[in-house]
């Protein structure tokens, strides 16, 4: 599904990812954990194609295509979804209109017929239940006046509607209470299948209790320094990140 | 009447253009106004109020009156048959009158100005608010106007639907013509009325329109000015609002067209407890120049005014917001807010924003502010990250910026026309898709 090789990237002339290599197979759920400043968000943003992030070297292959040459919207249409750490508020752009336009752009790209208003509403209602979002939110502006938790649930709702092949969750769990966390996990678990891959980027292990990953990687100073199974997340939770950083320092 | 047709009016020194049989008071006002115009001359950029807009190109032209239809155009209303009543003017002369049904109501009188000059309320209000002593363009209109709409609503009458005053202009046989439309709206005590003025046309011409609105005690008046003149046209328009006690006026200006446009929207809150909402949206591209000039005069105590003007400027367009709020010494407990927000879509578009407050007592709550910004890169990225193409994302955000004002428009056909026109102005033609959104929202 996703093959990242020796990726060097950064922002404002500062190198943050310093040779990151990661392979995500189809149907797998990977968690990337790491302390603040290790490059977690840079990785998410580079994969989604956020402007201002510069790729210095390395390759990212997604389903056999060079992901880095695709414009942001093409990546999305090809099935890459980024649940953002800080979803923006866009007053005046109606949530439902926005999501319908997005879904139809994706469907058109896939050669599928565009959904009409009724079909779309039916799908949206079904997915809203999954993330326990009130329908009233849908007629408001995108994320307008949403609480932090509502914004994150809206991200998961959009993910559920767009049905991406590769979902990247950038610290979706930060700042969520336990109920919201459970709802987010529920949304992601519903997407899980042998055809979908998920990359969960997080600082904490909490979310991983509900969303059990197949693989856990530790990111430190722009590189994956340790990989393992789900038990690695628990170890990190107990011991913190210091021992990893010490290990890395000792190996230099 | 024929005396004014097909005749050049040299605008360097004007003569009053009397209408046959006009009452003595109107004759007198016309003559005075002509004298004032000749004394004041064309406004120049040396005047503080005109510092951003030069009328040199306008003043040097020769303009004619003509009520023939412009070349190859027929007068069709942009709103079809949706208005409760409609007066349509071509080059400032009456072309179609669809007011008879509304006039069956004893409290409603909608007639061309020419037919209203003998009425008592006309005599009482005409030329009383739009100041031809000080303002040259108002003087020009007052001296030259040939027709327009007169709307008189009796106390307590609620007019269902909206009344449409439609101005269509265009040159006749290559001759540049001018439209000097003059309207007077008198809403009696406790009445309610919605009036929509539209301006459009083709080719080069010059519109100089003046509308006076009197909102009587407790009257509710919604006024729309929808300006979509030809890109070769000059448009100068003054809306002068006079509010009596506890009246409630909403003024909305939509400026989309015109090569050189001056929108003057002025209101005097003259009676205690009056409230005013003044909104405007201007969307410009190419080399358009649109100067929005507003004055809100708080004369009486306990009045509220909220003003919001938004501008979207692309390419080499030039926009101006010059808004003044005056709080007179007696206007204690005034509550006033003035905001101007602008979105620049190109490096070469220019906006001058000049909100100002002039407060003459210390028992008021007033604030004002203006912003100038570009499209939000974060929002653009967000939309694109969901599969929406760059151009469509840009259009969505521009529409979102303007929609705050468009979506508050209460008359559905005006709102839809404005929304459609906004999308047509953007690349990518989103109008159709917008039509479909409405279903989704509802």
Interface residues (C-beta under 8 A of the other chain):
Chain A: X48 X49 X50 X51 X71 X72 X73 X75 X76 X77 X81 X82 X84 X87 X88 X90 X91 X92 X93 X94 X96 X97 X98 X99 X100 X101 X102 X103 X105 X106 X109 X117 X120 X121 X139 X141 X142 X158 X162
Chain B: X376 X377 X378 X379 X381 X382 X383 X384 X385 X386 X387 X388 X389 X390 X392 X393 X396 X397 X399 X400 X401 X402 X403 X404 X433 X436 X437 X439 X440 X441
